Amino acid sequence: MQHPLGAQISHMLKARGVEVVFGIPGVHNQEMYRGIEEAGITHVLARHEQGAGFMADGYARATGRPGVAYVITGPGLCNIMTPMGQAYSDSVPMLVISSCLDETAARKGQLHQMRDQRAAAATVCDWSEEARTAEAAYDLIDRAFSEFDTSRRRPKHIQVPISVLEARAPAAPARLEDAVLEKNSRDLHLGREIAHALKQARRPVMILGGGATRGAGIYGEISTLCGAAVFCTYAGRGIIPGDHPYYFGSTLARPDSATVLAQADLVMVIGSELAEVDLWRHEAGYSCPTIRIDIDPSLMTGARQKGDMQIVGEAFDIMAAVREALSGHSHESLWDTAEIAATRKRWRAEVDAQRPGILPVCDALRACLPEGTMIYSDMTQFAYAAKEIWDMDRPGHWHHPYGFGTLGYATPAAIGGAVARRGKPTLAIIGDYGFHYTMQELGVAVELGLSLPILLWDNGKLGEIEDSMTRAQIAPNAVIAHNPDFRKLAEAFGAAAVAPTTLAQLQEAVRAAFDTPGPTLIYITPGLAG
């Protein structure tokens, strides 16, 4: 039976496993809303398209499934481009479907008109395409979902002309099931080669990124069997237990980590770009042979040296073969576990000295969180310190706007995560300035009755920028803005609000927030730790 294409798209998404869509309706995309309820999809109404995009991002990170957003032509798409850029940077699967004008070359002055909407979106996502027929829309949606499953997970944008959304179309075809492949003989061969290299090394190092979170348990076993020291990127925290004797922590940003890496005789980089936002310096510090495993072939560039291996593939499949090839092997590592523990202790003291007053709050907060809490943080000094010293007990449970580095991420992303994890604990951590960017989304959390603690760290300024200006010998300016009474603001939205003045009160407030049928703003300042 034929229905308007806008309605058919919702039915197609439901058939592909989509349960929730985030967005805002408008006169240009209203046809996309015709079939949402009939298809059985839950729609979450954001207060701004930027919020919708961050919610879709948070939902995707919580579930591992694509986050989907509906937006209007022109300003709606422009508003969601920041979240698209963040999702691209952090390898988050997001599908943005927008309306677009039927004609832009011959007609001017139309509502929401842009010179080239598709091209604008293409700058912040994997690809941006226009579907001028129902068949093209269906093909592009299936292409997006297939690529989410088989390649680096990055956002896609599909725009559909208004007249095409309104036109009647047949239902989308059923999706062809992907073939189930047996264990690849290539992976087994590579596993044996890598295991041989690890057996020969005396100071091997593994650097684990966000692309290595699947099957995380094998990495601790491999480290123990071959005596490999381990670093995690911020996105890789939780892949290996925090108390593993060979674990240096998520401390690549410590300048002295380069000295440690320089001692290695073999480095394995697994599921990580080792980007600027991982190292915060130009060079990692090692010059030994390197094995790099990543699903993204674009990372396999640059100079190579004798002994290097660059492998495009799924990290878990290859490393499972490595674990199998190392079975029964053990040898003494030249890494001194006591020295590793002492180094971690020294680096923690450095973080405490650089960002005083934050670590005691981190320790108190961590001690009171329920098991399995998923955390979404923002660009704030509290999170910068926490990412270096807070060991996670499982991967994929601390989400941060790592690469693109946008302010205002945490609140809406945590809402998306809480929607995905009803009944499970979710926490947002955001700074006072970042909260300004997306504070209106607090209304969504109230509307949905989400038991969401939002920890607002108020140092009354853009503290990181002030510190950077001071280091550059620039007189700090434009770093202080007038803040509202955040507690009264939260209460105006209908949220709960508290302002603990001791660490014990903080813990009590967090525990209570998880039991409150609605969001709770927990307002704290640097003076909390005393």
N, C-alpha and C positions, 0 to 999 in steps of 0.2 A: 504494500500500500504506500502511496506517495504522500509525503508531508513536506512542509517547507524545510529547506536544507538546514536552517538553524536548529530546528528541532531534531533532525536526523543526526546531527553532529553529537548532541548530548546522548542520544541512544547509542551511538557508536562508541563514545567514550565509556559509557557504562559497560558495554560488552567487552571493552578492553581492560576492565578492572578499575576504572576511575570511580571513586566513591564520593569525593568532595571536589568542588570547584570554588575558587576564590575570585571575587571580582566586584564590579559595579556596573549595573545596567545603564544604558542610555538610548536615545532614540535611534542611534546607528546600529547598535548591537542587540536590540531588544528581541530580534528573532532567535538569537541564541538562547534566550531565556524561555522560549515557548515550550521546549521539551524537557526542561530540567526536572521538574517534579514528576512528570509522567515517566521519565527514565529511572527515577529513584535515586537521583543524585542530590546530595546535600549542598546547598550554596551558602557560602559565608560572605556576608556583605561587609566589605572593608569600608573605611572612611576616606581612603585615598588609594589610588592605584599602586602607589609605592608600597603601602601596607599590604595590599593584595599580593603583590609579588613576593614580599618577604614572608608572608604567611605560606604561600605555595612553596617557597624555598624551605622553610622550617618543617612543613609537612613532609616534603620529599626526604629531608635528612633524617626525620624520625622514622619513616616507613621504608625507605629504600625504593619507593615507587615514585613515579613522576608527579610533581605538583602541577596543577593545571589552573590557569587564570583566564578569565574572559574580560576583555577591555574594549573600550570604544576607539573609534578612529581618532587620529591626531593627538590631542592632549592626553587621552587615556593611555595610549601607547607610549608617549614620551614620559609620562609619570612612572611607568613600570620599567623603563629602560635601566634605571639604577639597580633594581633587584636582578634584572637580567644580566647586567655586567658582573654583579656579585656571584651569581650562580655560575656564570662562565668561568670566572676566576677560580672558584672552589669546586668545580666539577659536580654540579648539582643538576639532576634531571628536572627540567621545567618546560612545560609546553604552554606558550602564550598564544591564544587565539583572539584575533582582533577583527573588527570590521574595517573596511576601507572604502573610499569613494569609488564609484564606477568609472569616473573619467576625471582626470586632473590636467591634461594638456590643453584641451579645448575649452574647458570651463574654469572660471576663476571666481574667487569670492565665496566659495561654498563653506558651509559649517564644518569646522574641524579640518580644513584643508591644509595639507603639507605639500611641499615640493616633491619629496620622494620618501614616503613613509616606510616602504619596505627596505630601502637602502639605509635609512636611519637606524632601523632595528638591527640590521645586519652587522652593525659595528659593535654590538654588545652580546651577540649570541653565535651559536654554531652555524646556523643558517636561517635565513628569512625568505619565505617564498609566498607568492600570491596564488590562490586557488580560484581559477575563473570558471570552473565547472564543479559539479558535485563529485564527479569521479576524481578530479584532481585533489579536492579536499580530502576525500577518503584515502587516496594514495599517500598524500603528504602526512596525514595523521599516522597511518601504519608505518611509513618510513621513519617518523620520529620515534615511535615506540620500539621499532626494531633496532634502531641505533642506540637507544637507551640501554638495550640489552646486550649489545655486541661491541660497542666502542666506548671511548671516553664519554662520560655522561655530562652533557652540557645542554644549555637551554636552546630551544628551537622556537621560531615564530612563524605562524601561519596567518595570513590575512585573507579575508574573503569579502569581495564586493557586496555592498548592501543588497543590490538586486539579486545576486546569486543566493544570498542567505534567505531572501524572501521567496524565491522560486521553488516550486514543488520538485521533489527529487525522490528517487527510490531509496530504500533503506541501504545502509552500507553493507558490503559483503562480509561474510564471516572471516575472521582472521585465520590465516593458515598457521597451524602450529609449527613452532620451530623444531627442527630435528634434534633428537637427543644424541649427542656424540659420545663415543667411548673415549676413554683416556687416550690422549694424543701421544703417539709414539715419539713425536718430537719433544714433548714435555719430559718424557721419561729419559730420553737421551740427554737433554739439557740438564736435567736433575742430576744425572750421574757425573756430568762434566763439572757442574758447580760444586757438588759434594767433593770431588777430587781436589778442586782448588782449595776448598775450605780445609781439607785434611792436610794439605801441604803448608798452609799458612800457620804462623805462630802468633800473630797479632791481627786476626781478622776483625772487621767491624761491619755491623749491619746498621744501615740507616733506613728506618721504616716510616713511610708516609701514609697519607690517607687512602692510597690505593692498595694498601696491604691489610686492611681491616678484616677482610673475609678470612675465616679460619685462623683467627689470631693466635690460637693456642700453640700452633706449630712453631712459632718463632722463638718462644722461650725454650722449647725442646731443642731446636737447632742450636741456639746459643750455648746451651749446656753441653751438648754433644761435641761441639767443635771449639768451645772456649771463645766464642765471638763476643766482643763488646757490642753494646747496642745503644744507639740514640734513636729517639722518636722525634719526628716533627710535631708541631702543635696538633696538627690534624691526625697524627698517628698515636696520640696518647691512649693508653689502655690496651694497645696491642700486646704488650709484654707486661707482666706484673711489676708494680713499682718496687717490690722488694727483691727482684731478681738480682743475684750478686754481680752480674755483668752489665747491669743497666746504668747508663750515665744520665738517664732522664731525658726530658724534652728541653735540653739545654744547648742546642746548637747555636743559639744566639749569644751565649757567653763567649766573649772574645777568646778566652783560653781554650775553648773546645777545639780550635784550630791546632793548638799544640798537641792535644790528645790525638786528633786525627792524623797528624804528621807522623805518629809512631806506628801507624797501621802498615801491614804489608799486603793487605787485601781489603778493599772496601766494596760492600754490596749496597747499592741504592735501590730500594724496592718500593715502587708505587709513590715516588716523590719527584717533583721537578728540581728539588734543592734550589728553590727560587730565592730572590732577595728577601722575601718575607719569612723564609725559613732560617736563613743564616744571618741576615743583617750585616753582611760584609761581602766583598767581591769574590773571594775565593774560600772554598771549604777548608783548605789547609793540607790536604793529602796529595801525594804524587805517586802513589803505588798503583798497581793494576786495579781496575775497577770492573765490577759486574753490575750492569744496570738492567732492571726489569721493569717495564712499564707498558701499559696498554696503548699509550699514545706514541705513534712512530715519530712524531715531530720532535720528540725529546732526544732522539738518537742522532744528534748532530754534534759537530765540533771535533776537535782533535782527538785522535785515539793513540794509545801507546801499546807497546807489547804486553800481552796478557789481558787486555780489555775484552769484555764481552758485552754486547748491546743486544738485548733480547726484547722483542715486541711480543707481548702475550699477557695472559691473566696471571697475576702474581701467585695466587693461591695454587693453581694447577701446577705451576713449575716448582714452587717451594714445597708442595706436598711430595713431589718426586724427589726433591733434595732430602727431605726428612726420611723418606724410605731408603734412599741410598746411604744415609749416615747411620742407619740402624746398627746398633752394637758397637759403634765407633766411639772412642774417647781418647783424648790426649791432654796433656797439661798445657794450659794456655800461659803465655807470658804476661797476660793482663793480671794485675794484682787486685783481688777483690777488695782488700782493705784500703788500697789506694783509691779505688773507684768510689768507695763509700766516703772517704775523706774529701775527695774532689767534689762530690755532690754536696756535702755539708758546707764546704767553702763557697760553692756557687750559690747556695741558698742564702748564706750570710751576705753575699754581694747583692743579691736581689733585695734583701731586707734593708741594706744600707742605702741602696739607690731609691727605693720606694718605701720609706719608713711608714709604719702604722698599718700596712696592708696585710702582711703575712699573718699576724695574730687573728685578724678577722677571717682570713681564708681558712685557717686551722679550725676556728670555732664553727664556721659555716659547714665545712666538710664533715665535722664530727656529728652534726645534727641532721644531716640530710638522710631521708629514707633510702634504702637500697634501690639501685636502678634509677636514681634521679637523672633526668636529662636536662642539661644546662645550655642555655643560649646566652652568649655574652656580646657586648658591644665594644666599640673602640673607646676604651676607658682604661686609665692606669690600673684600676683594680684588676681588670682582666689580664693586662699585660704581665703583671706580677704573678697572678694565679697560674697562668699557662706554663710558667717555668717551674713552679714548685708543687703543683697539685697533681699528684699521680692518680690517674683514673683506674678503676678496677675492671673496666671493660671498654672496648673501643666504640666510637660512634656515639658517645654520650656527652660530648662537650662541643658545641657548634659556635663558630665565631666567623665574622666577616674577614677572613685572613687576607686574601690577595687584593681585592678591590678596595677594601678598607673603608666601607661606608658607615657613617654615623646613622643611628636610628634603627639598626637592624634588629636588636635583641627583642624588643617588646612584640612587634608583629610576628617575628619568626617563632618566638616562644608560643604565641597564640596558635600558629599553625601546628607546632609540635604538640601542644596540649589537645587540639582537636583530633590529632592522629592518635593520641595516647590517653584517651578518656579513662580515668581511674588510675592512671600511673603518674608519678610525680614529675613535674616539669618546673623549671626555675629560670627566670630571666635576671640578668645582671647588666645594668646600664648606668652610664654616667649622667650627670645633670644636663650637660649640653646635648648629648645624644638623645636624651628623653624628649627634648623639644621637637626633634625631627618627626617623630611618629606618635606623640602622646595621644593624639585623637583615637588611635586604635585601642586605647584602654576601654572605650565604649563597646568595642566588639567583645572583649573578654567579659565585660559585665553582662552584655546581652546574651552571651552563650553560657553564663554561669560557670566559667572555668576557674577551678581552684588553683590559681596561678600566683605564687609569690613573685613580686617584681622588686628586686633589690636595687635601690637607687643610691648610687655612691655620689655624694655631692661635695666636691671640693671647691665649689663656687667659682670655677674658672675652667678654661681649656688648659689644664695642668701640663699635659704633655707638650703642647705647643709653647707654653711659657718656658718650660725647661729647655726645649730645643733652641728658642731664641736666646736664652741666657748663655747656653753653650756656644752659640755663634756670635756672642758679644753684640747682640741686638737688644736694645732696650725693649722689654716686653710691652706690647701694646695690642689692643683689640683682642684680648684674651679673657676679658671679664664682661659678662652680660647679666642684666637684672633677671633673677630667677623669681618665679611665683612661689607662693606657699604650696609646695608640691602635695602636701597632705590634704589641704583643702581642695586642691584641684582634683585629686583622686576621688575624694568624697563627693564632689560635684558630679562626677561621672557615675557615682553609685558604687564605687569600690571601697573596700576597707583601707585604712591607712594607719600605720603605727610608726613611731620614731624611737626605737630602743636606744638607751644611753650606755648600756653595758653589753659585754659579749654574752653573758647569760640571758639577758633580755632579748638579744638578737636571736639566740637559739630558740627561745620560747616563742618568739614571733613567727619564725620560719615554720616551726612545727604546727602552730595554730593555723597558719596560712594554707597549709595543705589540706586542712579539714574545713576550711571556710568555703561555702558555696558561691564563689566569685573571686575575683582577683584581689590581692592585698598588696598595696604599695608599702614597702619596708624602707623607710628613709634613714640613711646612716651618713655620717660625716667622718673625716679622717681622725677626729678626736675620740672615736668610739673605743679604740684599743687602749686609751689612756696614755 
